Amino acid sequence: MMENSKVQFVCFETKLAKEPFIKRWEQFKRSAKSDADVTMQESEKNGSYLYIAQHRFVNDESQFVFSKENRSSRVAQERITTIHAGGYSIIQAEKLQDAAANERKVFVFVTDFKADLNLYKKLSAGGKLNIYQAYYENCKYAYILEYFIKTKMAEALLAQLKQYDAAEIGVYKECPLPKNANSKKKEDLYVWPTF
């Protein structure tokens, strides 16, 4: 991820485990370049799964489209609730790579623009913290905080974060997305000029 990029966060809640969810996720309609740099995270809570997709774009991308999946049959399917959190700019970047195998991500969704981010920054000892600020007025949250923390320390951080006024908090594990014929590498997206 580049520091000058925007990130679109799309959240999902469903009873589907990772593999069937990813198959259904691939059927959603989305912007042409939206899968060039995407990270998917999953969390399990009380028999339901929560997923967060982070779609990254360079700053000149202005529109992001992500809508309901194409239905291939009339057979009843497990429900997937989709929440568009919106577009965010990164205002603090301590880790721009994927989480390591021994790390988890703790996401904190803050609705108050007046929230004291210094309180949250103090809690990142032993880990790394990325902070995203709402880029558009209609974003669901004012800030999204992404902590990278060792797996064994994630629950302790979660307990500390519950003391603050956050809309939602959760521990997530990155889940790799399958490579398919429709997704392109970042370097393939540049169109070379012809003379």
ABEGO torsion letter per residue (X at the ends): XBAABBBBBBBBBBABBAAAAAAAAAABBBBAAAAABBBBBBBBBGGBBBBBBBBBBBAABABBBBBBBBBABABBBBBBBBBBAEBBBBABBABABBBBAABBBBBBBBABAABBAAAAAAAABGBBBBBBBBABAABABABBBBBBBBAAAAAAAAAAAAABBBABBBBBBBBBBBBBAABBBAAAABBBBBX
